[in-house]
Amino acid sequence: MRKSPLAAALLFTALASTALAQDRDTKVRNDRQAIAADDSWIYNDLARGVKLARDEKKPLLVVIRCIP
């Protein structure tokens, strides 16, 4: 029985996407923990960020991330 290169490619893609999704989830969680532990970032507190930017007369960068 001869194996199709297309079938092998589809199987590899399905397996790789599952592994990447799990790896991505772990990376996102680790990234959030690292940012929350760093005092130079303000995470999930827009009012505090706006106040600090106003007090220091510095611009404010707001990043809104949607992780499905």
C-alpha positions as CSV (number, residue, x, y, z in Angstrom):
1,M,0.0,0.0,0.0
2,R,1.4,3.4,-1.1
3,K,1.2,6.4,1.3
4,S,0.0,9.7,-0.1
5,P,2.3,12.7,0.4
6,L,-0.8,14.8,0.9
7,A,-2.2,12.6,3.6
8,A,1.2,12.7,5.4
9,A,1.3,16.5,5.1
10,L,-2.2,16.8,6.5
11,L,-1.5,14.5,9.4
12,F,1.7,16.4,10.2
13,T,-0.1,19.7,10.0
14,A,-2.9,18.5,12.4
15,L,-0.3,17.1,14.9
16,A,1.8,20.2,14.7
17,S,-1.1,22.6,15.2
18,T,-2.2,20.7,18.3
19,A,1.3,20.9,19.8
20,L,1.7,24.6,18.9
21,A,-1.7,25.4,20.5
22,Q,-0.6,23.8,23.8
23,D,2.8,25.4,23.6
24,R,1.2,28.8,22.8
25,D,-1.1,28.5,25.8
26,T,1.9,27.8,28.1
27,K,3.8,30.7,26.6
28,V,0.9,33.1,27.1
29,R,0.5,32.1,30.8
30,N,4.2,32.4,31.4
31,D,4.3,35.8,29.7
32,R,1.5,37.1,31.9
33,Q,3.3,35.9,35.1
34,A,6.5,37.5,34.0
35,I,4.9,40.8,33.3
36,A,2.8,40.8,36.5
37,A,6.0,40.2,38.5
38,D,7.9,43.1,36.8
39,D,7.3,46.5,38.5
40,S,8.0,48.4,35.3
41,W,4.7,47.1,33.8
42,I,1.2,47.8,34.9
43,Y,-1.0,44.9,34.0
44,N,-4.8,45.0,34.0
45,D,-5.1,48.4,35.8
46,L,-5.8,51.2,33.2
47,A,-6.7,53.8,35.8
48,R,-3.3,53.3,37.6
49,G,-1.5,53.5,34.2
50,V,-3.3,56.7,33.2
51,K,-2.5,58.3,36.6
52,L,1.1,57.3,36.5
53,A,1.5,58.6,32.9
54,R,-0.2,61.9,33.8
55,D,1.9,62.3,36.9
56,E,5.2,61.6,35.1
57,K,4.1,63.5,32.0
58,K,4.9,60.5,29.8
59,P,2.9,58.9,27.0
60,L,0.9,55.8,27.7
61,L,1.0,52.6,25.6
62,V,-2.0,50.4,26.0
63,V,-1.9,46.9,24.6
64,I,-5.2,45.0,24.3
65,R,-4.8,41.4,23.5
66,C,-7.5,39.0,22.6
67,I,-6.5,35.4,23.1
68,P,-9.2,33.1,21.8
